[in-house]
Amino acid sequence: MKRFIPYTVAGCFLGLLAGCGNEGGSSLANPTVNADTGEIGEPEVEDITLRLNWRFKGEFAPFYVAQEKGFFEEYGLNVDVLEGNGSTSVMQTVAQGQDDLGITSTVEPAQGVEEGMPITMIATYMNSSPIMIASHPDAPVETPTDLEGKSIAMAIASTFTNIFPRFLEEENVNASEVEAVQVEASARNGLFLGKEVDAVAIFSTNELPVFEKELGYELTSLYLSEYQFDLAGLTVIGNNQFLNDNPNTAARFLAAMDEAFRYTLEHIDEAVAISAERFLDAVDEEIVREQLTLLEEIAQFDSVPFGWIAEENIAETLTILEGSGLISDKQEAEAYFTNEFFQLD
């Protein structure tokens, strides 16, 4: 059983030096760590659940790699990785204590905290947003102003749909010249693939490889993150009571996932094979490989463990959500997240 955290951050030693350590979430219990060895204390509970926010897709591969390669077991944990049906549903089951941990974007838990839900973000594995506008190369949307005179399909009530008016305003795009077609997600995809609209709002790490394979050509990509609309995703949330009662377990989970993400992105072909074996009828290996390659591009954690939450990213998310009317009582960033379960050695 592993008891140590295998990463190093220059200038920080167990989070004790000024300017280093943990932002946010100071009201939650801290894990116990041996200051001499960096060993995390024994897990308070070994059996925990992790609820994903959808059925299998490439970005979820590291969680199954953690199971298959024994990373959870090495840290003394037995993690049941469960598929889900949307971030809002996941947030509710975690808040109610039906699941210990869950995967969402940063948007839903930000709204949940404002509503008084007992949840906290403890990691995010996409520190750059995968939200993008894809367009056909014969009618490319390379900059926001290219949307003028074009049509774009988007899912009803999605995060993109809610922030889109603010995005157009911030980028000085004439909204009256943009045809925004709001439909169900399945209809959105069909409209774009049938070239009934010029562009579509999607996630690069999910639909982009699927669409490009279906169409047989490369799409033009415009990432909202390039225009200060950077809503991070693949975020782990925890029930506050669970986190407070089981800080060592939470720290061990994040340590195992740090190893799992590193291993996955260094061994993408093996991760694809593990996924294909686990989900025989649901995995297109070519698409999963491309999804993981795109995940690698936006999961850049230099000198910090995978999942480390940047306070400025949360602050930017909150500003976008407030400006888009998705939250109305913005609190300080530390009310929404914590890094205290990452122990810096």
Secondary structure, 3 states (H helix, E strand, C coil): CCCECCCCCCCCCCCCCCCCCCCCCCCCCCCCECCCCCEECCCCCCEEEEECCCCCCHHHHHHHHHHHCCHHHHCCCEEEEECCCCHHHHHHHHHCCCCCEEEECCHHHHHHHHCCCCEEEEEEEECCCCEEEEECCCCCCCCHHHHCCCEEEEECCCHHHHHHHHHHHHCCCCHHHCEEEEECHHHHHHHHHCCCCCEEEEECCCHHHHHHHHHCCCCEEEEHHHHCCCCCEEEEEEEHHHHHHCHHHHHHHHHHHHHHHHHHHHCHHHHHHHHHHHCCCCCCHHHHHHHHHHHHHHCCCCCCCCCCCCHHHHHHHHHHHHHCCCCCCCCCHHHCECCCCCCCC
